[in-house]
Amino acid sequence: MLKTLTDTIMTTGGTLAQRAYIAPTSVQAAVDALAGAGDRGRVLGGGTDQIVQMRAGRVKPALIVDLKAVPGAVGVRQGADGA
């Protein structure tokens, strides 16, 4: 199951930005979505400031992947090798 919507975010400059948002319910669906977005996808998980960064215009992802619905997803870390 995959929930999708297009989210409109007001940035500090007063402009509206369209972002695709998905809430996958499996790790594989999240991985597939991020792979499809390339470098334009961002993960939304607990403890992140992605929304603050987007509103400030510092990051402009085309896709936001929300991990709250993925069982066992408690965080995202970048490994020493960058992966």
Residue pairs with C-beta under 8 A, 6 or more apart in sequence:
1 25
2 22
2 23
2 24
2 25
2 29
2 33
3 22
3 23
3 69
4 20
4 21
4 22
4 23
5 20
5 21
6 18
6 19
6 20
6 21
7 18
7 19
7 20
7 21
7 64
8 16
8 17
8 18
8 19
9 16
9 17
9 19
9 51
9 54
9 55
10 16
10 55
11 17
11 54
11 55
11 56
11 57
12 55
12 56
12 57
13 57
17 54
17 60
19 54
19 61
19 62
19 63
19 64
20 62
20 63
20 64
21 63
21 64
21 66
22 33
22 63
22 64
22 65
22 66
23 65
23 66
23 68
23 69
24 30
24 33
24 65
24 66
24 67
24 69
24 70
25 69
25 70
25 71
26 70
26 71
27 70
27 73
30 43
30 65
30 67
30 70
30 73
33 41
33 63
33 65
34 41
34 43
34 63
34 65
36 63
37 61
37 62
37 63
37 65
40 61
40 62
40 63
41 61
41 62
41 63
41 64
41 65
42 50
42 59
42 61
42 63
42 64
42 65
43 50
43 64
43 65
43 67
43 76
44 50
44 51
44 64
44 65
44 66
44 67
44 68
45 66
45 67
45 68
45 73
45 75
45 76
46 68
46 74
46 75
47 75
50 59
50 61
50 64
53 59
54 60
54 61
67 73
67 76
